[in-house]
Amino acid sequence: MKLEEDRLIEAYRRMSRIRQFEEVTKDLLLDGQLYGAFHTSAGQEASIVGSCLALEETDYMVGTHRSHGHPIGKGADIKGLMAELFGRVDGVNEGKGGSMHLSDFSVGSLGETSIVGSGLPVATGAGLGTKLQGKDQVTLCFFGDGASNEGAFHEALNIASIWDLPVVYVCENNGYGEFTSWGKVVASESIAARSVAYDMPGVVVDGQEFMAVYEAVKTAVDRARSGEGPSLVETRTYRFENHAIGLPVEEYRDDEEIDEWRENRDPLVLFRDKAEEFGLNIADLDSIDEAIIDEVNEAVECAKASPEPSADEAFTHLFTEPVEIRH
């Protein structure tokens, strides 16, 4: 497959945007300006963007609790995402979602939750809905290696196959389910091998190489859109940071392993290494990085300027009729 120059430029822009968004928000968190659990996806940018760019703008996407990268990969505006992390009214969920509960329906990002594996039935339901309505839409479902051991994984893939639903399941296998190596808790040689049980294609790809991910997911998306049913794609990737920022536990992996991935398997560096092959100019990629620095800084300032929700807002979007607060 060959991508046009503007699509390759957009791929790098979104990968760079994810990286810089998370580097800034990590610093804000550690500085006490943001609160809560932050599960970053630095290191997994090619897996995210390679998958999302295989979609059409009208297609749906369901993310995971490692959540900032997925809506950015689908094209969400980072001002709304940043405001959400600050808990402000201009956030994509009006300040009520926070880091692990981001959604942006304007770009087809149906959301994510902190419950591992919970996005699998949501994506399957979205696929069923579009099929019943006769719509030409595909749903992309991200989940991690740990989620592949949840009952929801098996139930979702089974019913999607039975009903030939237009869903592409992308397992981002970053090597660890929280603090446990995936090989210690998965009996099969790969997550993709489990596709056999559900009579759908399953493939393992290098999750650090944008084009490898794009080609595999695009094949699956085209198959789903043509009515041939779901597929399972496993991207072998890696998270550079701990399971969540600030956790004291790091003994489950050694520094040499982390350094090896950072120095030799960084998806942004690997993309830049192929710039000439892609027909791109390194100077243009540098300009993108510089522009995104300003973009992220502007998003932070806009978020800080946004007001906090009022106390009355605590009960909106929960009931058909908002509950009256008694003072």
C-alpha positions in Angstrom: 0.0 0.0 0.0 1.2 3.5 -0.7 0.0 6.6 1.1 -0.1 10.1 -0.3 2.4 12.7 1.1 -0.4 14.6 3.0 -1.5 11.4 4.8 2.1 10.6 5.8 2.5 14.1 7.1 -0.7 13.8 9.0 0.5 10.5 10.5 3.7 12.1 11.8 1.7 15.1 13.1 -0.6 12.9 15.1 2.2 10.8 16.5 4.2 13.9 17.5 1.0 15.4 19.0 0.4 12.4 21.2 4.1 12.4 22.4 4.2 16.1 23.2 0.7 16.2 24.7 1.7 13.4 27.1 5.1 14.8 28.0 3.5 18.1 29.0 0.7 16.6 30.9 3.1 14.3 32.7 5.0 17.3 33.9 1.8 19.1 34.9 0.7 16.0 36.9 4.0 15.7 38.7 3.9 19.4 39.5 0.6 19.0 41.1 -1.4 20.9 38.5 -3.3 17.9 37.4 -4.8 15.1 39.5 -5.7 11.4 39.2 -4.2 8.3 37.5 -2.4 9.0 34.2 -1.8 6.0 32.0 0.3 7.3 29.1 0.8 5.7 25.6 4.3 7.2 24.8 6.0 4.5 22.8 2.7 3.2 21.2 2.1 6.1 18.8 2.6 4.1 15.6 0.1 1.5 16.8 -2.5 4.1 17.5 -2.0 6.4 14.5 -1.4 3.5 12.1 -4.7 2.0 13.1 -6.7 5.3 13.2 -5.5 6.5 9.8 -6.8 3.3 8.2 -10.3 4.5 9.1 -12.6 7.0 7.4 -13.6 10.1 9.3 -17.1 8.8 9.9 -15.9 5.5 11.3 -16.0 4.8 15.1 -13.2 4.2 17.5 -13.2 2.8 21.1 -10.1 3.4 23.2 -8.7 2.1 26.5 -7.8 3.5 30.0 -4.4 4.3 28.4 -6.5 7.0 26.9 -4.9 10.2 25.7 -3.4 8.8 22.5 -6.5 7.2 21.1 -8.7 10.3 20.7 -5.7 12.3 19.4 -5.0 9.5 16.9 -8.6 9.7 15.7 -8.3 13.5 15.2 -9.8 15.0 18.4 -8.9 18.6 19.2 -6.4 18.7 22.0 -7.8 21.9 23.6 -10.9 20.0 24.6 -8.9 17.0 25.8 -6.6 19.2 27.8 -9.5 21.1 29.4 -10.9 17.7 30.4 -7.8 16.7 32.2 -8.0 20.0 34.1 -11.7 19.2 35.0 -13.0 22.3 33.2 -16.3 23.0 31.5 -14.6 23.3 28.0 -13.4 19.7 28.3 -14.7 17.2 25.8 -16.9 15.7 28.6 -17.4 19.1 30.4 -14.8 18.3 33.0 -16.5 15.1 34.3 -14.4 12.4 32.6 -10.8 13.0 33.4 -7.8 11.1 32.0 -9.4 7.6 31.7 -12.8 8.6 30.5 -12.4 10.7 27.3 -14.8 10.7 24.4 -15.3 13.0 21.5 -18.3 12.0 19.3 -17.5 14.7 16.8 -14.6 12.5 15.5 -16.2 9.2 16.2 -14.3 8.6 19.5 -17.0 6.7 21.5 -15.0 6.8 24.7 -13.0 4.7 27.0 -13.2 3.7 30.7 -11.0 2.5 33.5 -12.5 -1.0 33.4 -10.1 -3.3 31.5 -11.8 -4.9 28.5 -15.0 -2.8 28.8 -14.6 -1.3 25.4 -14.9 -4.6 23.6 -18.7 -5.0 24.0 -19.1 -1.3 23.4 -17.4 -1.6 20.0 -19.3 -4.7 19.2 -22.5 -3.0 20.0 -21.5 -0.1 17.7 -20.8 -2.5 14.9 -24.2 -4.2 15.4 -25.9 -0.8 15.4 -24.3 0.4 12.1 -25.1 -2.9 10.5 -28.7 -2.9 11.5 -29.0 0.7 10.2 -27.4 -0.2 6.9 -24.6 2.3 7.4 -21.2 2.0 5.7 -19.2 2.4 8.9 -16.5 0.4 10.6 -15.7 0.4 14.3 -12.1 0.1 15.5 -11.6 -1.3 19.0 -8.3 -0.9 20.9 -7.6 -3.1 23.9 -4.5 -4.4 25.7 -2.9 -7.8 26.2 -4.4 -8.0 29.7 -7.9 -7.4 28.4 -7.6 -10.5 26.1 -8.0 -12.6 29.2 -11.3 -11.0 30.2 -14.5 -12.7 29.4 -15.7 -9.7 27.5 -13.0 -10.3 24.9 -14.2 -13.8 24.1 -17.9 -12.9 24.2 -17.3 -9.8 21.9 -15.3 -11.6 19.3 -17.6 -14.6 19.3 -20.8 -12.7 18.7 -19.0 -10.3 16.2 -18.0 -13.4 14.1 -21.4 -15.0 14.3 -23.1 -11.9 13.0 -20.4 -10.7 10.6 -20.1 -7.4 12.3 -17.9 -4.6 10.8 -15.5 -4.4 13.8 -11.7 -4.5 13.8 -10.2 -5.5 17.1 -6.7 -4.1 17.7 -4.7 -5.6 20.6 -1.9 -3.3 21.7 0.4 -5.8 23.2 2.9 -3.6 25.1 4.4 -6.6 26.9 2.8 -6.1 30.3 -0.6 -6.3 31.8 0.1 -3.7 34.6 3.1 -5.4 36.2 2.9 -8.9 34.7 4.6 -10.1 31.5 1.9 -11.1 29.0 3.7 -14.4 28.3 3.2 -15.6 31.9 -0.6 -15.3 31.7 -1.4 -16.1 28.0 -1.3 -19.7 27.0 -1.2 -19.1 23.3 1.9 -18.0 21.3 0.2 -14.7 20.5 -3.1 -12.9 21.2 -3.8 -13.0 17.4 -3.7 -16.8 17.6 -7.0 -16.7 19.5 -8.7 -15.5 16.3 -8.9 -19.1 15.2 -11.5 -19.9 17.8 -13.7 -17.3 16.4 -13.2 -18.0 12.7 -11.7 -14.6 11.8 -8.4 -13.5 10.5 -5.7 -12.8 13.1 -2.3 -11.2 12.4 0.7 -10.0 14.5 2.5 -6.9 13.3 5.4 -4.7 14.4 3.6 -2.0 16.4 6.5 0.4 16.3 6.4 0.7 12.5 3.6 3.0 11.3 3.3 1.4 7.8 3.2 -2.1 9.1 0.3 -1.2 11.4 -1.5 0.8 8.8 -1.4 -1.9 6.1 -2.6 -4.6 8.5 -5.4 -2.6 9.9 -6.4 -1.2 6.5 -6.8 -4.7 5.2 -9.0 -5.5 8.1 -11.0 -2.3 7.7 -11.6 -2.9 4.0 -12.7 -6.5 4.8 -15.1 -5.3 7.5 -16.6 -2.6 5.2 -17.2 -5.0 2.4 -19.4 -7.2 4.7 -16.8 -10.0 5.4 -16.9 -9.5 9.2 -14.4 -8.8 12.0 -10.6 -9.3 12.2 -8.1 -9.3 15.0 -4.8 -7.4 14.7 -2.1 -7.7 17.4 0.5 -4.9 17.4 3.6 -5.7 19.3 4.5 -2.4 20.9 5.9 -1.0 24.2 5.0 1.7 26.7 8.0 3.8 27.7 6.6 4.9 31.0 5.4 2.9 34.0 1.9 1.4 34.0 0.7 4.8 35.4 2.7 7.9 36.1 3.9 8.1 39.7 3.5 4.4 40.7 6.3 3.3 42.9 6.5 -0.2 41.4 9.0 -0.7 38.6 10.9 -3.9 39.5 8.9 -5.9 37.0 11.2 -4.8 34.2 14.8 -3.6 34.1 16.3 -0.4 32.9 18.2 -2.1 30.1 14.9 -3.3 28.5 13.4 0.2 28.7 16.5 1.8 27.3 16.6 -0.6 24.4 13.1 0.2 23.4 13.6 4.0 23.8 16.9 4.1 21.9 16.2 1.6 19.1 12.4 1.2 18.8 11.0 4.7 19.2 8.1 4.9 16.6 8.7 8.6 15.9 12.4 8.0 15.2 11.7 4.9 13.1 9.3 7.0 11.0 11.8 9.8 10.6 14.4 7.2 9.6 12.1 6.3 6.6 11.4 9.9 5.7 13.4 9.7 2.4 11.7 6.4 1.5 8.3 8.0 2.2 9.3 11.0 0.0 9.3 13.4 3.0 11.6 16.1 4.1 13.1 15.9 7.6 12.9 19.7 7.8 9.2 19.5 7.4 8.9 17.0 10.2 11.0 19.3 12.4 8.6 22.2 11.6 5.7 20.0 12.7 7.4 19.2 16.0 7.9 22.9 16.6 4.3 23.8 15.7 2.9 21.2 18.1 4.9 22.6 21.0 3.0 25.9 20.5 -0.2 24.0 20.0 0.1 22.0 23.2 1.2 25.1 25.2 -1.8 27.0 23.9 -4.1 24.1 24.9 -2.7 24.3 28.4 -3.4 28.1 28.6 -6.9 27.6 27.3 -7.6 24.9 29.8 -6.4 27.0 32.7 -8.7 29.9 31.5 -11.7 27.6 31.3 -14.0 27.8 34.4 -14.7 24.8 36.7 -18.1 23.2 36.6 -20.7 24.4 39.1 -21.9 22.1 41.9 -25.2 21.7 40.1 -23.5 20.1 37.2 -22.7 17.0 39.3 -26.1 15.6 38.5 -26.5 16.5 34.8 -26.2 13.7 32.2 -27.0 11.1 34.9 -30.8 11.2 34.9 -33.6 12.2 32.5 -34.4 15.0 34.9 -31.5 16.6 36.8 -31.7 16.1 40.6 -32.3 19.2 42.6 -29.5 20.0 45.0 -30.8 21.0 48.4 -28.5 23.5 50.2 
